[in-house]
Amino acid sequence: MEKSVYKLIEVVGFSETSWEDAAKVAVAAVDKSVRDIRVAEVVKMDMRLEDNRIVGYRTKLKVSFKLE
């Protein structure tokens, strides 16, 4: 059986559209500098407000990838 080690990082994505889009933004950013992403777990979602209006969505993810 092959043994593997994975690294876990936290990232936050932002979108003016939705939490789902914010998660996609975060994963796309990680994908630019990390290979072999395995899992992205949503750990927190919140909204940015201005004058009691929603102006953006933030999604915090734990992303794991295999170490080479």
C-alpha positions as CSV (number, residue, x, y, z in Angstrom):
1,M,0.0,0.0,0.0
2,E,1.3,3.4,-0.9
3,K,1.9,5.9,1.9
4,S,1.2,9.5,1.3
5,V,1.4,12.8,3.2
6,Y,-1.0,15.7,2.6
7,K,-0.6,19.4,3.4
8,L,-3.6,21.4,4.6
9,I,-4.0,25.2,4.1
10,E,-6.8,27.7,4.7
11,V,-7.8,30.2,2.1
12,V,-10.7,32.7,1.7
13,G,-12.3,33.5,-1.5
14,F,-14.5,36.7,-2.2
15,S,-17.2,37.2,-4.7
16,E,-19.9,39.9,-5.2
17,T,-22.2,37.1,-6.5
18,S,-22.4,34.1,-4.2
19,W,-20.7,31.9,-1.6
20,E,-20.3,29.2,-4.3
21,D,-18.5,31.7,-6.6
22,A,-16.3,32.8,-3.7
23,A,-15.3,29.1,-3.2
24,K,-14.5,28.7,-6.9
25,V,-12.3,31.9,-6.7
26,A,-10.4,30.4,-3.8
27,V,-9.8,27.0,-5.4
28,A,-8.8,28.7,-8.7
29,A,-6.2,30.8,-6.8
30,V,-4.8,27.8,-5.0
31,D,-4.6,25.8,-8.3
32,K,-2.2,28.4,-9.8
33,S,0.5,27.6,-7.2
34,V,-0.3,24.0,-6.0
35,R,-0.5,20.7,-7.8
36,D,-2.6,17.7,-7.0
37,I,-5.4,19.3,-4.9
38,R,-7.4,16.6,-3.3
39,V,-10.1,18.1,-1.1
40,A,-11.6,21.5,-0.5
41,E,-13.8,21.7,2.6
42,V,-16.0,24.8,3.3
43,V,-15.5,25.8,6.9
44,K,-17.1,29.2,7.1
45,M,-19.2,31.5,5.0
46,D,-20.0,35.1,5.8
47,M,-21.0,38.3,4.1
48,R,-19.5,41.7,3.7
49,L,-22.0,44.5,4.5
50,E,-22.0,48.2,3.7
51,D,-24.9,50.4,4.9
52,N,-26.9,47.3,5.9
53,R,-26.6,45.9,2.3
54,I,-24.8,42.8,1.2
55,V,-21.9,43.8,-1.0
56,G,-20.0,40.5,-1.1
57,Y,-19.7,36.9,0.0
58,R,-16.7,35.2,1.6
59,T,-16.1,31.5,1.8
60,K,-13.3,30.1,3.9
61,L,-11.9,26.7,2.8
62,K,-9.5,24.1,4.1
63,V,-7.7,22.8,1.0
64,S,-5.5,19.7,1.1
65,F,-3.0,18.5,-1.5
66,K,-0.5,15.7,-1.8
67,L,3.1,16.5,-0.9
68,E,5.6,15.2,-3.5
